[in-house]
Amino acid sequence: MIRRSLLAAAAAIALASPALARDPLVVGQTFIAAGLDPARGSAGWALVSHGVAEKLFTVNQRGRLEPQLAEAATRIDERTWTVTLKAGRKFSDGTPVTARAIAETLARTVTENAAARASAGTVTFEATGDLALRVQGERAIPSVAALLAEWAFAIYRRDGDRTLYTGPWAVESYEADRRLKLVPNAHHPAGGGLPPVEVRRFPDAQALALAAQAGEVDLAFNVPAETLPRLQRGDGITVKSFPVSYQYMAWLNTTRPALADVRVRRAIDLAIDRAELVKTLGGGMPATGAYAPEFPFSGKAARPFDAARAAALLDEAGWRLEGGVRRKDGAALRLEVVAYPQRPDLVTMLPVVRARLTALGIEVATRVSENVSVTAKEGSFDMLMWAQHTAPAGDPAFFPNLFLRSGAANNHARFADPGLDALLDGFGRESDAERRAEIAARAEQRVFEMAPVVYLLTPVWHVAVSRRAAAYTPWGSDYHIVRPDLRPAR
C-alpha cells in the first residue's frame, strides 16, 4: 500500500514538473514598451530589452560591439558601408530576414524617429543582394557597427496590422502600460528551450519591491536601495547589485527667464553635492560628466561642489539674498524640479536636491510626473531629473548629438550653442577612437561652461530574483533584461 502511494506521488510529480517548468517567468519592472512599433519613440529600445527584437549589431556583456543579425561590414567610403547579413535568420513567423525587408523598415524608422537621425543624419538603406545591405549616411559613418547598435535601429517586419521581430521571444499578447506576454520564438537559434515570460509593469519601485517580497515576480528589476534589507531577509530571494552605464542628470530649461542666465545655471551645478546623492542612494559614483567611468572617453574628475561659489554667481546675476530668499527686482527665484517614477532613484534624490537649492536661497517646488515624455516635450519644468544611457553603442557622439545639439530631437534643455555644434561636427569627420575621445572632451568642457545640464552620478542598480531565476546575472543596464539565459532553475 505504501509502495503504491509512493509510486502515485512520484507519478504526480513527474506530470507536474513539466507544467511547472512551463509556468511563465514573471519579470517586474517600472517600465514597459509604450507600443509594439519600433519606429515610435523609444519602443525599439524597450522591445530589445524585453527580448523581442534584435539589431544588426549589439553590445555584448563585455561592452564590446559584435554582429547580431549582421555577419560583417565593409567600408566603401566615409559615408557608405556594405553590411552582410547572417544566413538562415528568420522573423518569428518563419519569414527569412533579407536585406530588402530590413531596408524597407529601417527607412521607415529613419523617417519617423529622430533618434535614428542623431549620429549620421538621414541614413539610407538599399538591398544590393538577398543578404547585402548598402548603408549611406547624410554625414560620415566612422563605425557602422556603432551606428546600427543604437537602440533606434531595432529590426522588424510589418505584415498588415502585425509587427514581427527576430528576438528569442515572440509577443503573445500586449496590454498597454500593464503587461507583455511572451512565448518562445521557435525560429530563433535559442528559442527551443526557453520558458514563456510575462513582463509586468508596476507603477513605482516600492510596489515592485513588495511584489518581489510577496513572491509575485521572479525578477524585480531595479528595486530601491532602501528596500534591500527586507528583501534580503525574504525567503528564497536573492539581491544582485551591478554598476550600470546610465548617468543621472538634470536638464535646466534655458527658455525660462532665470535659467537663460548661464551664471544661474552654473550656480545650480555647483550647489549639488554629488557625494551626498551617492550616500542617499546607497551606492554609485559622483558624475565626472556625461559618461560612465567604464568608457575610455569619460572624464576623470568628479564635478565640483562649491556652495560659496554658487552663492557668488547668483549675486553676480543680481539674485541677492533677502530674508533667506534670492530676489531680483522684487521677485523671488523659484524653480520647479521634476522627477518621474519609472526611475525611482530620481524620486529618491528629489528632496536632497531641493534641500541644496533651498540652502542657496532658491524657492523650490517638486513634482513627480507620470508621463515624463510629455513633460520633456512640453518643457513644463524648470529642472528635469533624467536617467540616460549616454553611450549605448560605446561611442561618445550619440548623446550630445541627440540631446545637446541645437534643435536636436531630445534637446530637453532647449539649449542652442553654435560653439558646441561646431565641436560636435567633428565627430562626422573623424573615425579614430582617440581623436573622437578628444572631440568628446572638448565638447564636454563647453557643456560644463554653459551648464544646460547638471550631471549627478553614475548609479548602481539592484535586482531581486526568486529561486526560479537565481542563476540570472544582470548586465547591460536595462538594454538586455530578458535574455536567452533567463531560464527557470531545475
Wavefront OBJ file of the C-alpha trace (Angstrom):
o trace
v 0.000 0.000 0.000
v 2.820 2.373 0.965
v 4.712 1.438 -2.212
v 1.642 2.213 -4.367
v 1.261 5.610 -2.632
v 4.896 6.478 -3.260
v 4.593 5.469 -6.896
v 1.453 7.571 -7.273
v 3.188 10.569 -5.698
v 6.195 10.146 -7.965
v 3.936 9.966 -10.994
v 2.134 13.127 -9.920
v 5.445 14.958 -9.547
v 6.593 13.714 -12.933
v 3.425 15.022 -14.523
v 3.507 18.319 -12.645
v 7.176 19.144 -13.224
v 6.859 19.938 -16.964
v 3.855 22.131 -16.209
v 5.782 23.988 -13.515
v 8.700 24.397 -15.898
v 6.352 25.963 -18.434
v 4.835 28.428 -15.979
v 5.899 31.863 -17.192
v 8.802 33.582 -15.547
v 7.429 36.903 -14.338
v 9.680 39.929 -14.812
v 8.637 43.017 -12.867
v 9.728 46.477 -13.999
v 8.651 50.087 -13.637
v 8.588 50.492 -17.430
v 7.215 48.596 -20.386
v 7.237 49.244 -24.125
v 4.856 52.090 -24.931
v 3.840 50.217 -28.082
v 4.896 47.479 -30.475
v 6.125 49.720 -33.298
v 9.929 50.148 -33.073
v 9.756 53.320 -35.160
v 7.797 55.107 -32.428
v 9.617 56.833 -29.599
v 11.809 54.505 -27.548
v 9.817 51.355 -28.349
v 12.772 49.851 -30.217
v 14.925 50.052 -27.098
v 12.194 48.561 -24.904
v 11.446 45.696 -27.301
v 15.120 44.717 -27.389
v 15.214 44.941 -23.589
v 12.149 42.673 -23.412
v 13.832 40.001 -25.564
v 11.500 40.540 -28.523
v 13.628 42.462 -31.038
v 17.245 42.402 -32.168
v 19.551 44.692 -34.151
v 22.141 44.220 -36.839
v 24.874 44.855 -34.271
v 24.805 44.866 -30.489
v 26.967 45.437 -27.414
v 27.845 42.246 -25.556
v 28.342 41.546 -21.848
v 31.960 42.710 -22.073
v 30.823 46.041 -23.500
v 32.141 45.294 -26.980
v 30.381 45.687 -30.298
v 29.574 42.465 -32.108
v 27.352 41.376 -35.026
v 23.864 40.153 -34.183
v 21.740 39.793 -37.334
v 24.702 41.025 -39.367
v 27.672 38.874 -40.310
v 30.187 41.562 -41.257
v 30.573 45.114 -42.583
v 32.860 46.646 -45.194
v 33.541 50.360 -45.553
v 33.149 51.818 -49.054
v 33.854 55.474 -48.281
v 33.455 57.845 -45.339
v 29.656 57.823 -45.609
v 28.975 54.381 -47.086
v 29.180 50.784 -45.891
v 28.047 47.367 -47.079
v 26.598 45.151 -44.358
v 26.385 41.402 -44.965
v 23.570 39.622 -43.115
v 23.765 36.246 -41.422
v 22.223 33.470 -43.482
v 19.290 31.499 -42.149
v 17.871 34.047 -39.704
v 14.079 34.401 -39.646
v 11.320 36.553 -38.249
v 9.004 34.959 -35.693
v 6.554 33.845 -38.423
v 9.300 31.958 -40.246
v 9.821 34.599 -42.941
v 13.518 34.929 -43.897
v 15.412 38.023 -42.801
v 16.507 39.668 -46.048
v 18.293 42.866 -46.936
v 15.173 44.087 -48.711
v 12.976 43.595 -45.637
v 15.484 45.412 -43.442
v 15.960 48.253 -45.934
v 12.208 48.903 -46.079
v 11.609 49.029 -42.337
v 14.772 50.897 -41.364
v 13.994 53.539 -43.988
v 10.640 53.963 -42.258
v 12.318 54.184 -38.840
v 14.735 56.867 -40.012
v 11.838 58.892 -41.420
v 9.655 58.622 -38.330
v 12.131 58.543 -35.435
v 14.512 61.448 -34.902
v 16.739 59.293 -32.685
v 17.695 57.302 -35.791
v 18.990 60.519 -37.371
v 21.084 61.655 -34.396
v 24.515 60.270 -35.254
v 24.717 60.283 -39.072
v 21.767 62.374 -40.185
v 19.318 60.764 -42.606
v 20.637 57.272 -43.307
v 19.531 55.425 -46.452
v 19.375 51.646 -46.876
v 19.458 49.720 -50.148
v 19.365 45.969 -50.711
v 22.097 45.034 -53.184
v 21.514 41.300 -52.747
v 19.471 38.940 -50.589
v 21.963 39.332 -47.739
v 23.778 42.516 -48.777
v 22.688 45.919 -47.464
v 24.141 49.243 -48.572
v 24.099 51.843 -45.776
v 24.805 55.506 -46.522
v 24.722 58.404 -44.091
v 23.968 62.070 -44.642
v 27.076 62.599 -42.522
v 30.140 60.398 -42.195
v 29.718 56.991 -40.548
v 33.019 56.199 -38.806
v 31.644 52.880 -37.496
v 28.530 51.327 -38.983
v 28.522 48.770 -36.161
v 28.291 51.537 -33.546
v 25.582 53.303 -35.557
v 23.392 50.236 -36.079
v 23.835 49.111 -32.466
v 21.987 52.250 -31.350
v 18.585 51.461 -29.860
v 16.614 53.169 -32.634
v 17.691 50.558 -35.193
v 15.699 47.554 -33.962
v 14.859 45.149 -36.798
v 11.238 44.289 -37.585
v 8.841 43.465 -40.406
v 5.319 44.792 -40.838
v 2.644 42.368 -42.001
v -0.688 44.178 -42.162
v -1.596 45.068 -38.584
v 1.127 42.831 -37.170
v 4.723 43.725 -36.425
v 7.142 40.802 -36.405
v 10.595 40.611 -34.857
v 13.571 38.256 -34.703
v 14.297 38.034 -30.968
v 14.285 34.899 -28.804
v 10.691 35.576 -27.721
v 7.571 36.470 -29.698
v 4.662 38.569 -28.479
v 1.651 36.533 -27.394
v -0.356 39.481 -26.040
v 0.201 43.091 -25.032
v -1.743 45.298 -22.630
v -0.538 48.888 -22.824
v 1.074 50.110 -19.591
v 0.347 46.768 -17.889
v 1.873 43.582 -19.237
v 3.539 41.849 -22.167
v 3.143 38.088 -22.505
v 5.880 36.344 -24.456
v 6.284 32.872 -25.914
v 9.498 31.317 -27.225
v 10.252 32.166 -30.841
v 10.647 28.750 -32.459
v 12.539 30.347 -35.360
v 15.276 31.860 -33.153
v 18.501 29.878 -32.623
v 17.880 29.892 -28.848
v 14.098 29.618 -28.961
v 13.636 25.898 -28.459
v 14.269 25.555 -24.735
v 13.088 28.921 -23.497
v 10.256 29.403 -20.993
v 7.278 31.691 -21.531
v 7.806 35.100 -19.944
v 5.468 37.761 -18.654
v 6.821 41.304 -18.370
v 4.694 43.144 -15.849
v 4.786 46.896 -15.253
v 4.482 48.295 -11.733
v 3.506 51.910 -11.002
v 6.531 52.542 -8.790
v 9.582 50.809 -7.378
v 8.104 50.373 -3.908
v 5.202 48.391 -5.371
v 7.718 46.343 -7.342
v 9.724 45.540 -4.202
v 6.554 44.491 -2.367
v 5.664 42.179 -5.261
v 9.109 40.582 -5.059
v 8.720 40.143 -1.311
v 5.314 38.513 -1.816
v 6.652 36.111 -4.451
v 4.558 37.623 -7.244
v 7.538 38.120 -9.573
v 10.597 36.020 -10.335
v 12.749 39.003 -11.254
v 12.242 42.523 -9.898
v 14.406 44.874 -11.918
v 15.842 47.968 -10.199
v 14.384 47.920 -6.703
v 15.191 50.865 -4.378
v 18.231 50.631 -2.112
v 16.118 51.246 0.991
v 14.136 48.042 0.316
v 17.200 45.788 0.153
v 17.377 44.801 3.860
v 13.832 43.459 3.928
v 14.214 41.777 0.542
v 17.426 40.078 1.649
v 15.570 38.692 4.660
v 12.868 37.254 2.411
v 12.587 33.518 1.888
v 14.162 32.445 -1.377
v 15.030 35.987 -2.535
v 18.497 36.943 -3.737
v 19.501 40.545 -4.431
v 22.079 41.179 -7.141
v 23.616 44.650 -7.476
v 25.545 45.830 -10.507
v 27.056 49.069 -11.885
v 25.324 50.477 -14.942
v 26.271 52.739 -17.822
v 23.457 55.189 -17.210
v 24.033 58.693 -15.938
v 21.629 60.544 -13.680
v 21.373 64.198 -14.610
v 19.059 67.202 -14.544
v 18.098 69.317 -17.537
v 17.824 73.073 -16.999
v 15.149 74.704 -19.131
v 17.124 77.520 -20.736
v 13.963 79.187 -22.066
v 12.893 80.134 -18.530
v 13.956 83.736 -17.758
v 16.089 82.952 -14.717
v 17.724 79.913 -16.321
v 18.527 81.811 -19.506
v 21.399 83.310 -17.475
v 24.412 80.990 -17.591
v 25.512 82.237 -14.157
v 22.324 80.885 -12.593
v 22.773 77.551 -14.360
v 26.382 77.274 -13.227
v 25.352 78.167 -9.685
v 22.869 75.289 -9.660
v 25.544 72.939 -10.992
v 27.930 73.952 -8.198
v 25.249 73.745 -5.493
v 24.704 69.987 -5.833
v 26.734 67.694 -3.578
v 27.152 64.524 -5.661
v 28.747 62.585 -2.799
v 25.622 63.265 -0.753
v 23.472 61.849 -3.558
v 25.601 58.691 -3.710
v 25.147 58.250 0.039
v 21.400 58.786 -0.300
v 21.129 56.019 -2.900
v 23.470 53.679 -1.069
v 25.870 53.340 -3.975
v 27.157 54.729 -7.230
v 29.842 57.247 -8.151
v 29.721 61.049 -8.390
v 29.432 62.067 -12.033
v 32.517 63.230 -13.867
v 30.431 64.324 -16.833
v 28.170 62.732 -19.400
v 29.738 59.268 -19.444
v 30.083 56.383 -17.004
v 33.658 55.711 -15.830
v 33.888 52.421 -17.766
v 34.236 54.320 -21.038
v 37.718 55.454 -22.133
v 36.304 58.844 -23.160
v 34.764 59.565 -19.741
v 36.024 62.386 -17.546
v 38.309 61.642 -14.631
v 37.458 64.350 -12.076
v 34.142 64.461 -10.211
v 32.017 67.524 -10.835
v 32.755 70.142 -8.156
v 30.588 71.051 -5.181
v 31.135 74.672 -4.110
v 28.207 76.324 -2.346
v 30.160 79.542 -1.727
v 30.995 79.965 -5.408
v 27.378 79.153 -6.303
v 26.156 81.931 -3.993
v 28.641 84.373 -5.518
v 27.418 83.578 -9.036
v 23.817 84.273 -8.024
v 24.938 87.573 -6.506
v 26.670 88.453 -9.787
v 23.480 87.616 -11.676
v 21.521 90.061 -9.495
v 19.774 87.462 -7.334
v 20.501 88.867 -3.872
v 19.719 87.081 -0.636
v 16.913 88.870 1.218
v 15.457 87.212 4.284
v 16.779 83.819 3.227
v 15.339 84.056 -0.308
v 17.065 85.084 -3.523
v 15.281 88.052 -5.080
v 15.744 90.239 -8.124
v 13.616 93.307 -8.834
v 11.346 92.185 -6.002
v 10.672 88.713 -7.459
v 11.824 85.526 -5.758
v 13.967 82.970 -7.581
v 11.648 79.959 -7.858
v 12.274 76.631 -9.556
v 10.098 73.594 -10.141
v 12.144 70.388 -10.065
v 10.520 67.340 -11.680
v 11.309 63.610 -11.456
v 9.472 60.521 -12.724
v 8.597 57.216 -11.018
v 9.859 54.941 -13.793
v 13.340 55.816 -12.495
v 12.832 55.514 -8.728
v 16.304 56.760 -7.807
v 15.425 60.147 -9.275
v 12.435 60.425 -6.952
v 14.641 59.416 -4.013
v 17.138 62.168 -4.879
v 14.469 64.834 -5.325
v 14.314 66.042 -1.677
v 18.116 66.073 -1.422
v 18.418 68.290 -4.492
v 15.629 70.512 -3.161
v 17.429 70.912 0.174
v 20.670 72.008 -1.506
v 18.922 74.569 -3.699
v 16.837 75.834 -0.776
v 20.028 76.316 1.242
v 21.212 78.577 -1.571
v 18.101 80.736 -1.175
v 16.080 79.335 -4.086
v 12.392 78.604 -3.543
v 11.845 75.058 -4.805
v 8.696 73.142 -5.682
v 8.956 69.458 -6.581
v 6.724 67.276 -8.713
v 6.633 63.651 -9.853
v 5.495 63.330 -13.479
v 3.799 60.090 -14.533
v 4.437 60.902 -18.209
v 7.913 62.358 -18.410
v 7.958 62.241 -22.221
v 5.119 64.755 -22.319
v 6.758 66.884 -19.623
v 10.023 66.969 -21.557
v 8.330 67.677 -24.882
v 6.187 70.490 -23.495
v 9.028 71.988 -21.469
v 6.746 72.171 -18.427
v 9.604 72.225 -15.922
v 12.494 74.337 -14.732
v 14.737 71.435 -13.790
v 14.034 67.902 -15.020
v 15.734 64.947 -13.354
v 16.679 62.413 -16.000
v 18.288 58.981 -16.441
v 20.088 58.224 -19.696
v 22.459 55.643 -21.128
v 24.773 58.108 -22.832
v 26.882 55.693 -24.892
v 24.650 52.718 -25.756
v 26.924 51.649 -28.602
v 30.184 52.520 -26.859
v 30.696 55.761 -28.792
v 30.597 59.320 -27.369
v 28.789 61.015 -30.284
v 25.269 59.660 -29.751
v 24.331 61.535 -26.579
v 25.436 65.099 -27.398
v 24.104 64.871 -30.951
v 20.659 63.751 -29.764
v 20.364 65.784 -26.559
v 22.610 68.867 -26.768
v 22.970 69.889 -30.408
v 20.913 72.977 -31.297
v 17.442 71.881 -32.398
v 18.095 68.194 -31.645
v 15.054 65.984 -31.155
v 15.740 65.340 -27.460
v 17.196 68.736 -26.564
v 15.108 68.967 -23.392
v 17.106 71.950 -22.137
v 16.083 73.945 -25.241
v 19.776 74.806 -25.444
v 21.370 76.321 -28.543
v 25.078 76.988 -28.856
v 26.863 77.312 -32.225
v 30.182 76.749 -30.460
v 29.109 73.337 -29.223
v 27.543 72.472 -32.593
v 30.850 73.172 -34.325
v 32.643 70.828 -31.936
v 30.055 68.093 -32.491
v 30.502 68.415 -36.252
v 33.975 66.996 -35.681
v 32.515 63.562 -34.959
v 31.375 63.365 -38.581
v 34.913 63.882 -39.845
v 36.871 61.632 -37.507
v 36.870 57.842 -37.147
v 39.934 57.341 -34.930
v 38.813 56.384 -31.401
v 41.401 58.520 -29.606
v 40.573 61.587 -31.663
v 36.855 61.031 -31.110
v 37.592 60.934 -27.393
v 39.391 64.278 -27.742
v 36.358 65.753 -29.516
v 34.143 64.437 -26.725
v 36.375 66.033 -24.090
v 36.290 69.439 -25.809
v 32.524 69.235 -26.255
v 32.099 68.243 -22.626
v 34.159 71.200 -21.450
v 31.916 73.505 -23.455
v 28.863 71.933 -21.817
v 30.412 72.464 -18.374
v 30.928 76.148 -19.196
v 27.374 76.655 -20.487
v 25.669 74.320 -17.963
v 22.435 73.361 -19.745
v 22.574 70.086 -17.815
v 23.714 69.100 -14.334
v 25.429 65.698 -14.254
v 24.695 63.977 -10.947
v 26.011 60.429 -10.626
v 26.644 57.029 -12.164
v 24.308 54.627 -10.356
v 24.345 51.081 -9.075
v 21.116 49.151 -9.649
v 19.619 46.268 -7.697
v 17.717 43.227 -8.964
v 15.765 40.861 -6.702
v 15.360 37.310 -8.011
v 13.376 34.307 -6.802
v 14.729 30.772 -6.569
v 13.415 30.126 -10.088
v 15.620 32.886 -11.504
v 18.543 32.518 -9.091
v 21.060 31.921 -11.903
v 20.245 35.232 -13.611
v 23.120 37.724 -13.872
v 22.179 41.335 -14.680
v 24.340 43.232 -17.149
v 23.966 45.836 -19.878
v 21.978 48.279 -17.728
v 18.341 47.852 -18.835
v 19.118 47.276 -22.513
v 19.159 43.476 -22.142
v 16.887 42.386 -19.291
v 15.056 39.426 -20.877
v 17.765 37.264 -22.430
v 18.101 33.623 -23.547
v 19.952 32.776 -20.319
v 16.816 33.702 -18.326
v 15.655 30.177 -17.588
v 13.937 28.626 -14.568
v 16.147 26.716 -12.159
v 15.745 22.962 -12.425
l 1 2 3 4 5 6 7 8 9 10 11 12 13 14 15 16 17 18 19 20 21 22 23 24 25 26 27 28 29 30 31 32 33 34 35 36 37 38 39 40 41 42 43 44 45 46 47 48 49 50 51 52 53 54 55 56 57 58 59 60 61 62 63 64 65 66 67 68 69 70 71 72 73 74 75 76 77 78 79 80 81 82 83 84 85 86 87 88 89 90 91 92 93 94 95 96 97 98 99 100 101 102 103 104 105 106 107 108 109 110 111 112 113 114 115 116 117 118 119 120 121 122 123 124 125 126 127 128 129 130 131 132 133 134 135 136 137 138 139 140 141 142 143 144 145 146 147 148 149 150 151 152 153 154 155 156 157 158 159 160 161 162 163 164 165 166 167 168 169 170 171 172 173 174 175 176 177 178 179 180 181 182 183 184 185 186 187 188 189 190 191 192 193 194 195 196 197 198 199 200 201 202 203 204 205 206 207 208 209 210 211 212 213 214 215 216 217 218 219 220 221 222 223 224 225 226 227 228 229 230 231 232 233 234 235 236 237 238 239 240 241 242 243 244 245 246 247 248 249 250 251 252 253 254 255 256 257 258 259 260 261 262 263 264 265 266 267 268 269 270 271 272 273 274 275 276 277 278 279 280 281 282 283 284 285 286 287 288 289 290 291 292 293 294 295 296 297 298 299 300 301 302 303 304 305 306 307 308 309 310 311 312 313 314 315 316 317 318 319 320 321 322 323 324 325 326 327 328 329 330 331 332 333 334 335 336 337 338 339 340 341 342 343 344 345 346 347 348 349 350 351 352 353 354 355 356 357 358 359 360 361 362 363 364 365 366 367 368 369 370 371 372 373 374 375 376 377 378 379 380 381 382 383 384 385 386 387 388 389 390 391 392 393 394 395 396 397 398 399 400 401 402 403 404 405 406 407 408 409 410 411 412 413 414 415 416 417 418 419 420 421 422 423 424 425 426 427 428 429 430 431 432 433 434 435 436 437 438 439 440 441 442 443 444 445 446 447 448 449 450 451 452 453 454 455 456 457 458 459 460 461 462 463 464 465 466 467 468 469 470 471 472 473 474 475 476 477 478 479 480 481 482 483 484 485 486 487 488 489 490
